[in-house]
C-alpha cells in the first residue's frame, strides 16, 4: 500500500533526507508476549509490520516538504542543535551513563549543571513558541534500552505500541491546536520516530468514510484501533534521529511511538512540551541569532 499526502518532514539543508526515511509493510496487532524483543505488550497494541523499505519517488514527494515547514502541528522538522548546547549536554556527563538508574543518579549528582542546561534550553527555545503567552514545560530526561521495537509504556509497564497522546486534555476534534513536543537526542546512538503521516482530523475523515462515530464519546485509543482495522496495510514512517538532533513532534495530533530497534548503543533523550513553530530552524545556520544562553527567564 502506498502512502498518502499528509504530514510532512522538513530537514536542515546539510541533512540527507533520503537516508532518514523508511516505510513499513503496514501495521499489525500485538496482544502477546514478544519472545524476540522480550517486551510485554498491552492488549490490542499495534506495531509497525516488518520489512522496512525505502520510499519511492512519488512517496518522497508526499513525505518531504522541500520549501520549508507549514502548520506547526502538521509538520515534523528535523534539525541539528547548536554547538553551544551540545557542549552543555556533554558537561552533565551523559557519556558516562549506562543504565536508567545511572542516569537518575548522574542528574542528581550534577544538579547545578543540569539546572543550568534546563534554563538554557528554555531560553533558546523561547523564540520558537507559536504564541508568546504559551508556556513551555521541561518534560524530562529519558533512558531507553537498545533493541526495542516500540518504547512507550503504560502504568503497568507494558508497551502500548502506536498511539496518540493527550497531554493537555484536548477533545479529539481539537487536536490541531494542541501542544507538541521537542525531542532532543543526547545519547551516543541514533533513535527512531515512528508515525502515521495523517493528522487526527485526516484520520477521523478516513474512518468516517466507512463507519459512523460520535465525537462526543470518541477518543484517541478508539481512533487508533479503527484506523488500524480499516487500513492495516497503511505504511508507518520511520524517521532516523542522529545524536544532537532535535525533532518537533506533534504527538497529540498523530499516531506515533519511538523505537530503538536495530540500535546497539544506549538511547538517551530529553524533551520539552509546548507549541513550537517549525518555521524557525533549530540549527547553526548563518544569520541566525540565538537567545544568549544563561540569560532571561520564562
Secondary structure, 3 states (H helix, E strand, C coil): CCCCCCCEEEECCCCCHHHCEEECCCEEEECCEECCCCEEEEEEEEEECCCCECCCHHHHHHHECCCCCCCCCCEEEEEECCHHHHHHHHCCCHHHCCCHHHHHHHHHHCHHHHHHHHHHHHHHHHHHECCCCCCCEEEEEEEECCCCCCCCECCCCCEEECECCCCCCCCHHHHHHCCEEEEEECCCCCEEEEECCCCHHHHHHHHHCCCCCCCCCCCHHHHHHHHHHHCCCCCCEEEEECCCEEEEECCCCCCEEEECCCCCCCEEEEEEEECECCCCCCCCCCCCCCCCCCCCCC
